[in-house]
Amino acid sequence: MTIRKLTGGKPRPAAAFIGGAVGLASLIAVAAPSLIAARAPAEPADVSQYLGTRAGVTPAAARTNIRIDYATLDRRLTAAASKPDIVGMAVAVIENGEITFLKGYGTTTAAGTEPVGPTTVFRWASLSKGVAATMVGLLADEGRLSLDEPVARFNTSLKLPNGGEQLATVADILSHRVGIPHNASDNKLEAGADPRVLRETLATIGRACAPGTCHSYQNIAFDTTSEIVQRVTGQPYIEQVRRRIFAPLGMHTASLTRAGLVASKSWARPHVGRRTVEVNDNYYRVPAAGGVNSSILDLALWMRAQVGLAPQVLPQRVLDTIHQARVATDRRGTVFSRAMGPSQYGLGWRDYNYGGHWLVGHQGAVSGYRSTILFDPRTRSGVAVLWNSQSGRPVGVQLEVLEMLYGQPRQDWLKIDAPGGATELAAQ
């Protein structure tokens, strides 16, 4: 399969990003008026031209070349959120580079009444890997490291079978090509083991392939990225991400710790079924692999940046590098993966060829939370969903949005007219 290179045209000037922020401010005004002064103090007071008739929806009259039917989407999301396998869910859509839909559904707890809103914080889980790749991509762009350097050069805790750390490169870490079985030692991480100790012991497990020759999804090995960033910058990974990415993008609810999650003014509690469970810190201890928290608002800002609309923070050449497909993944075991077709993996991102459209995305899962993001860099359109249950149903949001975006025959991907939890949609 051939993956197209990014063809989104020249980056827009900073003014284009500011223009999008005006529309964003109005969306928040509909859903949460008190946030305007706190989050966008520099925006014009008169944003009435952007106001929708429902919370989170920008009307078609305020945009051009709109292909997505947002009224229908809102109705279907409302119906999906009423199903017992959904507790709370937040959805963002960008179309033609603008945030055109931003809305929460359900509640932060199954037994409570606090509604999910645009600034309710969820866990990103493995969507965090795209942040790590972007952070490393920025350092590589500045000449502070090379993606082709062996990881051993950075004196990290990672040890691979047969001295593989001498061969595995930084790019191999970020594309899951380190040569060990998939999800190696995740069970030990979940049992409380120190990830640095676990990285040292990876040398003792069987090798799946030579480094750089096959894809095998990782969390503990992937988090070697956080050590590399600290070695290169002299600052903790979490601080570098906050300073270089979250702050300049205006991602004010984003954090990388359990404390950051639970300190949020509004945060969605994790659920298994309808039962609220405790937030553990297992995957916060591998922050590059699974540590990010944020609201759907901040995930929407992240998605706009990833399609090239914040070039002052994320240069296009960095995005080209991290989105470039590098290895086949052959994931075809779910409804979603079959609908998307063969996938490849770049650096912290998956690449799809969906009906001739090059799409970039990722999915995430930790106990009680799920997440997904998918975007078309050429049209600068995409969809992201965060939810606080283990249902597979919300994965169908992406497929329904894609059908609208590309004018395809409609299917009931959300399974709102059928019984069951649509668990088969979920992908690992």
N, C-alpha and C positions, 0 to 999 in steps of 0.2 A: 504494500500500500504506500502510495506517495502522499506525504503530508505537505500541504502548501505552506509557504512562508507567509509571514504577516504582510498583508496588503492593505492596511488601513489608511494609507495616504500619509501626508505630512502631519506631525503632531499639531493639535490646535494650540493657539496661544493661551497664556494664562487666563485671559479674559473669558475664554470659552468655559473654563472650569468654574469661574465665578458666576457666569450666567446660569450654569447648571445648579449652582448652590442657591440661587434665588428661587428657582423652582422647588428645590428641596426644602427650603425654609417654609414655603407655602404649604407643602405637604405636611410638615410637622405642625403648622398652624392649624390645619384641619383636625389632626389627630391629637395634638397636645399643645394648645396655644401658649402655655406658660414656658415652653422651651425656647421660644423665639429669641428672647433677650439673652438667655444664657448661652445658646449655641451659635447664634448668628447675629451678634450685635452690630456688625457693619452692614447688614443687608438693608435695603430700602424698606421703609415702613409700609408702602403700598405694594402688596404682592397679590392683590385681588385677581389679577389676570390669570394667575396660576391656580386659583382655588378650584377644587373639584366638588362635586355634589355629594360625594361619600368620602369618608376618612381614607386617606392614602391614595386616592385615584386622581391623576391629572387628566382633565377632560381632553378629548380628541381635538376640540377647537383650539386648544392652547399649544398644539404640537402639529408638525407636518409629517407626512409619510407614515402615519400610524397604521400598523397592520394587526396589532393585538387588540382583541375585543375585551376591554377591561371590565365592562359590566358583566359579561358572561364569566370571565375569570373570577371575579369577586363572588358571584353567586355560587360557582362550583367550589371555591375555597371555603365559603361559609358552610356549604353542605358537607364537605369533607371534614371540616373541623368539628362537626356535630357527631361524628362517629365515635364510638367508645374507645377506639384505639388511639385517638388523638387527645392530648391534654391541652397543650398550647402550641402555637405555630406562628412564625413570622415570615413574610414573603416580600421580596424586593424584585422588581423588574426594571431593567434599563432598556430603552429602545432608542436607536439613533444617538446614543451617547448621553441621553438624559434619563434621570430617574423618573420613571413614569408611573410606578406603582410601589407603594410602601405601606404595609398594613399588618397588624397583628390579629390573631384569632385565638379564641379559647382563653384559658387562664394559666397563671403561673404555677398553680398547684391544682390537683384534681379535686381536692376537698375545699378549695378556697374560691374567692370571687374576684381577686385582683386580675384585671384583664391584661393580656399580652399587648404591648404597644410597640411603636417604632424604636423606643429606646430600652425595651426590656432586654436584659443580657442573657445570652445562652453560651454554651461551649461550642467551639468550632471543631474540636477533635482534629481529624487529619487534614482539614482545610488549612491547618497551621503549617503544613509542609510547604505550601506555596509562599508563605511569609519567609520561611527559612531560605528557600531558594532565591527569593528576591533579595534578601539581605546579603547572601553570599554573592549574588550577581552584581550587586552594587560595589562590593569590595573588589571583585574581579575587574569590573569596569574601570575602577580607579587604579588598577595595577598593583593592588596590595596583596593579591594572591592570584594563582592561575588555577582554572578549573581542571587543568590537565596534570597538576602536580599530584604525586602520590600522597595519600593521607598521612603516611609515616613522617613526612617532613614537619608536620605540626605537633609532633610529640603528644598525641592524644592518648586516651585510654583504650582505643580500639585495637584489638588483636584478632587477626583472622587466621583460618587454617593455613598451614604451610607458609606462614609469613606473608599472607595475602595483602596485609596493609602496606607492604612495600610496592605493590602493583596497583591496588585499587586507588583511583583518583578521587578528587573532590567531586567531580561530575558523577562518578560511579556511586558515591554515597547518596547524592541527591536524586539519582535515577534508579536506585535500588538494584545496583549491579555489583554487589560486593561478593557474591558467590556462595552465600549460606542459605539454608532453608528459610522459607518465608516465615515472617513473624517470629524469628528466632528469639527464644527466652522471654517472650512477652508474658507467659504464664508466671515466670519468676518475678518479673517486674510487678505484676498484679498481686503477687504474694508479699510484696514489700521490699524486695532486694534493691540494693543500690545500683543504679544504671551504669555507673562507671565500673563497678566490679563486674557487672554482667558483660560489659564490652570487653573486658580483659579475658573473660572466660569463653568468648565466642570462638577463640582459636581451638578449643577442645571439641567442638561439634563437627559433624560431618560436613564436607563441602558439597554444595549443589552443582557448582560449575566454577570455572576459573573466573576471577574478578574481571568485570567488564564484558562478559560474554552472554549473560542471561539476566532476565528480570526476576527478582524475588523480593516481594514487599517486606519492608522492615520498619520498626519503630526505634528500637534501642540502637541499632547501628546507624540509622538515619540521624539520630540526635548527636552523633559525633560532630555534626554541623555546629552545635552550640559551643563545643570546645574550640573548634577551628576559629569561629568568630571572636571568641575571647582571646585566643592566642594572637590573632592578627591585630586586634584593636586595643587590647589591654583593658577592656571593659566587659562586664558580663553580657551575655547574649541578650538577656531581657532588657537591659538598659539600652543597648545598641538599637534594638528593634523599636523600642519606645521613642528614642531620639531621632532615628533616621527614617522611620516609616509612619508609626501611629500619629505622632505629634504633627508633622508637616501635612499629613493628609486630613487632619481634623478628626481623627478617630478617637473621640474623647471617652468613649465607654470601653475601649479595648484595653486588655491587660493579658498577662501571661502567668497568673498565679491563682491558686484557690482563693486566697485572701482577696484578690481583686474581684473575683466573681461574687463572693458573698457580701462584699462591702457595697455592691451596686445598689442604687436606689430601688430599682426594680430588677429582679432576676428570676428566671424560670428554674424551678426545682426539678431535679431529674426523677423520672418515673419508669418503673418496670410494670407494665400493665397500667393499672390505675393506682398503684402503690408508690408513694413518694419514698425515695431512697436517699441515703447520705451521699454527699459529694466526697469522693476520696481523692487523694493527691497523686495516685500512681502515674498518670500520664502528664501531670504538671511537672514531674521530675524528669521528663524528656520533653522540654518545652518546644524544641524545634520540630518534634514529631506530632505533638498533640496538645500544646499548652494554651492556645489563644482562646479568649472569651471576647464577645462583643455583642452589641445590638445588631438588628438587621439594618438599621440606618448606617452603622459603620461598615458593615459587610457590603452594603451598596456602594459606599465611597471607595472601598477596596476594589470592587469589581470595576468601577469606572476607571480607577488608576490602572488596572490590569489590561484594559482595552486601549490604553494610550492617552487618557485624558488628564493626566497629571504629570506631564513630561518634566516639569521642574523638580519633581520628587523621584519619579521612576522613568528614566530616559527610555526611549523606544528601543535603543540597541540592547538594553538590559532585558526588556520584555521579549525581544526576538530570541535572545540566547536561552532564556529559561523556558520559553514555550516550545522551542524546537524539539520535535520528536526524536528520540534516541534509541528506543528499544521496544519491541512488540511485547504486549502483555497477555494477549489471548484470553481475555475475560469474557466468557459467553454463557455463564451459568444462571443469569437472572433475566427477567423480562426487560429490565432497563438496558442491560449490556447487550442483549440480543437486538433490541430496537436501535441502539446506537451503532452497532456493527463493531468490527475489529478496532481495538484501541492500541495506542502506543503511549509511552511515558517519556516526558521531557525531564525537566528538573523541578521536582515538587508539584508537577502538573501532569494531568492526563490529556492526550490528544485524540480526537475522534474525527472520522470522516462520515458525517451524517448526511446522506443523500447529496453528496458533493459539497457540503458545507464544512469547512474546517472549524471545529469547536474545541475549546479548552475548558477543562473543569476538574473537579475532584469531589469526593464524598468523604464523610467522616462519621465515626461512631465511637462513643465511649458509653459506659453504663448510664442509661437514662437519658441520653442525648443523641440526636442525629443531625447531620448537616449536609448540604449539597450546594454546589455552585457550578454554573455552566454558561459560557459566553462565546459569542462569535466576534473575534477581533476585527473582522472586515467590516461588518455592519455596526459594530459597537453596540450590540444588543445582548442581553443575557438575563438569567434568572438565578436567584439564590433563595434558599429556604433553611430556616433553623427551627428545630422543634425539640420538645422535652419529653419524648417518649421513645420507645424502641420500634414504633410502627414503621413499616416500609411504605405506607400509603403516600406520604408527601413527596417521595421521589417522582411520582407521576406528575407533579406540578410542572417539572421541566419539560416532559414530553408533550403536555398539553400546550404549553407556551410555544414550544418549537413548531408545533403544527399550525398555530395561528401565525407565527412569524413568517413561516415559509409557505403558507397557503396550502397545507396538506389536508387530506381527509381527516376528519375528527374521530378520535377514539376515546373511550371512557377509561383513560389511564388512572384516574383517581379512584375508580371503582366505587363511585358514590351511589350507583344504582344496583350494586351487587352486595351480597352479604360477605362478611369476613374482613380481615385487616389488611388485605393486599400486601402481605408480608413478602411475597415473591419478588416484588419490585426492587427491594433493597439490594444494594451491591456492597461488597466489602471494600 
